[in-house]
Amino acid sequence: MTKSLLVVDDDPIIRESVTWALKKQNYEVIEAINGVEAIECFDRHKPDLILLDILMPDKDGLTVCTELRERRSGPYVPIIFISSLDQLEDKVRGLSTGGDHYLAKPFHMDELLELVKAILRQIESIKASVTTETPTENDKLQWNNIQFNTETGEVFYCEHEIDPPPSEKELEILRIMLGNPSKIFHRDEMMDRIVDRRTIDSHVANIRSKFVKYGPDPIETVHGRGYRLVKAR
């Protein structure tokens, strides 16, 4: 099935270049020139992935990302920020807002295409592995006080929905750990399944910071070995 991508950028040269390259790879591409149009296109077309600029008129990319992540229904859609803002604090802000990846302009088109492929491949892998390894009623993984709806990407802890929601990589870590909650997962083992340059430790720290707002830290660090889930005391 052809994947649909939403490209959002007010620069026509960049937007058209990215669109042309994606169409050459047989993706269906929807274009938006600002944040307001991006929301409208998202609601109308339900894309599988979003390429999102930050500095745009009417509504910037960070605001668009925040609005989409605050929604409580529908499948999780990964977001790649493509922006001329290339400082570390800009990248951190984009990822903490809910972006899954951050690619600073100018970027090489081949890098963007491979990143898109990797993310879409991982989304399919998550869906397939959940179906074959851990079939559960209503597409849910549950252990102790953690509930993970693999269809919508919603995660609940101690009967509270996690807000802001976990990123794509954080969801993958949770899926891996919930698939075998008694197991200690080594960092290298997780890295083999997380196509990302950020460290596993950073992803786990982000998960913890979101969970501890609602209850005890559910992840234990086993020094020298890795991480495992623990029951709330």
N, C-alpha and C positions, 0 to 999 in steps of 0.2 A: 504494500500500500504506500502510495506517495506521501511523503511527509510535507507538511506545510510550515513555512517559516514566515514570521513577521519581522520586517526590516524597518526600523524607525530611526530616521536621521533627517535633519532639516537641510543638510548639504546634499544637493542633487547629484553632484559628481560621485561622492562616496556611496550614496544610497543606490544609484544606478549601477555603479561598478560592482557592489556587493550582490545586488539582485542578478546581474548578468552572470556572475561567477556561480551563484547558487543554482540558477536555472540550467547552466551547463552541466551541473551534477544531477539534474532531473528532479530538483525540489520544486514544489509549488511555492511561489513567493508572493506575499502581500506587502505593499509598501504603505508607510505612513510618514507624514512630513513633520509632525509635532506630537506632543504628548496627548492632546485631546483626541486627535485622530487615531492614535495608537490604541486608546481604550475602546473606541468605537470599533476599530478593526478586530481587536481581540474578541469582543463580544459577538461580532458578526461571523467571524471565520474560525474561531477556536484553534489557533495554531499550535503546533507541537513544540515550538521553540521560538524565542524572541531575541533578536539582536537589537540592542537599545542604546542610542546615544544619550548623553546626559545633558549637555548644554543645548536646549531647544526653547523656542518661544511658546507662550501659552501655558505649557506644563512641562517641567523638566523630567529627565529620565528617572531620577531618584524618586520623584513624586509618583510617577507611573508605577514603578516597581513596588513602592509602599502600598499603593491602592490595590494592586493585584495580589500581593501577599496577604492583605487583610481580608480577602474574600474567603468565605467559609465553604464553598462548594466547587465542584469540578476537579479534574485531575491536575496534578502539579505540573506546571509548565516552566522549564528551565529558562533562565535569563542570562544572556551574555552582554555585559556592558562593552560598548566600543566607544571610546572617548579620547579627546585630545588632552584631558586632564590625566597626567601621567605620574603624579607624585604619590608616594606611599600612602599618605593620608586619604587621597582621593580613592585609591583602590580599596583601602580598608572601609571607607564610608560606603562604597558601592556594594561590597560583599556583606557588610553588616546590615544594610538595608534589605537584603534578600536576594542579591545577585548571586549567581552560581560561578561565574567567571568574569574576569575583567581583562580586556584587551586594549592596550593603549594605542592610539593613532600616532604615527603611521604604522600600520601592521602589514605583514606580508599576506597576500590573499591565500596562499597555500596553508599558512598557519591557521587562518580562520576556518578554512574548509575542513581541515583535519580535526579541529576542535569541535566543530558542528557534528561531524561524523562520530567522534568519540562520545559526545554527550548523548546523541540519539541512540547509539549502540548500547550505551549503558542503561538508558531508560528501558529499552527492549529487554536487556538482560535482567533487570530488576523484575519486570513483569513476568518474564518466563521462569525465573528461578523461584519466585514466590508461588507461581502456579504449580511447578513440578516438585519443589522441595517441601513447601509448607502450605498445602491447601487448607484454607480455613473458611468458615462460613462468612459471607458478606465481605470478602476480601480484607479481612482484618487479622493482624498479628497481635497477640496479647500475651503479656507475662506480668505477673504481679500487678502493679499499679500503672503499667504502661499499655496503651492501646495505640496501634498504628494502622490506619486505614490506607492500604497500599494503592487503592484506586484514586482516592482524592488527595493523598499526601497529608491528611490531618493526623496529628499526634496528640494524644491526651495523656496527662500524668496526674495521678491523684484526683481524677474526675475534672481536671481543668484542661482546656485546649491550650497547647503551647503557642505562645504569642510573644515575639514574632515566630512564624513557623520555621522549622528546620530547613536548611538549604538542601539542594539535591544530594550533595555529598554527605551531609549529616543524615539524611534519610537512608542513604545506602549503608552507612555504618550501623544505624539502628536496625535495619533489615537484617544485616549480617549477624548482629549480636542477638536479636530476638529469635533468629532461626535456630540458635543453639545457646540458650541463655546461661547454661552452667559451664560453658567452655571459656577458657582464657584465650583471647585472641591476641596474637603477637602483632606488633606494628607492621612488620614486613608482610604478614599474611593479609592484613587489611589493605596495604598499599598495592598489592597485586590486583586488587579489585576496585581501587579508587583511582581513576585517571585524572590526576590533579597534581599540581606542583606544591600545593600547600601541604604542610606536614599533618600526619594523622593526629598528633598531639594538639594542634590548633583546632582541628575539627571537633575532637572530643571535648576540649575546653569550651567551645561554643555550645555544644549540646548540654554540658553541665550547667553553664550559666543560664540557659533557658529553663532547665528542669528545676533547679534549686529555688526558683521563684514560687514553686507550687508544692514542694516537698523535699525530703532528704535526697542527697546526691545518689542516683541509682547506679552509678558506674564506679567500680573499684579499680584503682591502679595496682597491679601486681608487679612490684618492682623487679626489673630484670626480665619480665615475661610479657606483659601487655595489659589488656583490660578485660574485665568481665562485668556482667550485670549482677547486682546484689539486691536483695529484698529490703524494702524500707523497714527501718527499725522503729 
